[in-house]
Amino acid sequence: MNTRAVEAIANAVLYEGYMLYPYRPSSVKNRQRFNFGIIHPRAWSESQTGSDIWTMQTECLVEGSLFTALELQVRFLQLMNRSVGKVIEAGVASQAETTPPYELVPVLEVNGELFQPWQEAIERNVAVPPCNLEALVAAPLELPFSFVEGRSIEHICDKEAEDRIVGVLVRDQAAIRGNIEVSATLPLPGVFRVTVRIKNLTFINSSQQITRDHVLMRSLLSAHTVLGAVDGKFVSLLEPPTNLSELASNCQNVGTWPVLVGEPGQRDIMLSSPIILYDYPQIAPESPGDLFDGTEIDEILALRIMTMTDEEKREMRYSDARARKILERTEGLSAERLMKLHSTLRDLHPLGKETP
């Protein structure tokens, strides 16, 4: 599957809500993140009365033959908790293989740099082996996936004190386990209904204190599915042909919505997104880069970042590598580039003559 046509859109979906303006860990907005595409552990979901789903379902139509092949990728973010520790007794050389004793602190400043706790994210991509629709009609395909828990420790060294270890960055990730089910039916000759279910089967220890952060560490965040058809064509669920409108309206999508992507008229790739999009969504060419905050306008965000105080920018710079890129990119915007964010007119057509 040629994913270049969908990559920019899929990445925008993947990181929507990753960090919101003012892009600082101390901001309340950034303590309650990832509002889109969350697939929670089953035990948590079934204990709630709200909309915390543990399974996401995509259902769409494909025009093809029994030899048409389906390619599929499930993408999501997994949280990694970053803690900051201060070494109790500094003096260990940076080459030391063992980590000296430390205590967790809310912030640590070393050589002018700030080190703060944060929830980073790891990109996960689970690819389902290509399979033809005939096989899926005969028997559903199930693919289990899992990611083990782990911890890594990075030393923070003081360059002004003979490069001694003075602090640590501790990164923890929880185990995640899930399942992808793919099936197909043949409601009309040459028209297949494809169903993809993503399930979060991660175990939650009921003896531990269950908090929202505890659950999010074990959830699939910004989950979405990229589907490709080889020798087949997807059917738009927004504007299906008349003879397929009833079939399209009967497709059941839970927590996600599939749209055609690529160049207008292209029908071999579909993105099933937790954010409702139209067919053939595009990234505005004037946009200088990712801002993660789709509820705002690029120009407004750029101007707000420019008006931040030096101390606010300092916190933003050292909070996260992606936030630092936003700051550096915004501060480097030329006046001409900034003006292009103000307004752009597209798709203007001459008015026809008025009917007498």
Secondary structure, 3 states (H helix, E strand, C coil): CCCHHHHHHHHHHHCCCCCCCCCCCCCHHHHCCCCCCCECCHHHHHCCCCCCCCEEEEEEEEECCCCCEEEEEEEEEEEEEEEEEEECCCCCECCCCCCCCEEECCCEEECCEEECCEEEEEEEEEEEEEEEHHHHHHCCEEEEEEECCEEEEEEEEECCCCCEEEEEEEEEECCEEEEEEEEEEEEECCEEEEEEEEEECCCCCCCCCCCHHHHHCCCEEEEEEEEEEECCEECCCCCCCHHHHHHHHCCCCECCEEEECCCCCCCCEEEEECCCCCCCCCCCCCCCCCCCCCCCCHHHHHHHHHCCCHHHHHHHHCCCHHHHHHHHHHHCCCHHHHHHCCCCCCCCCCCCCCCC
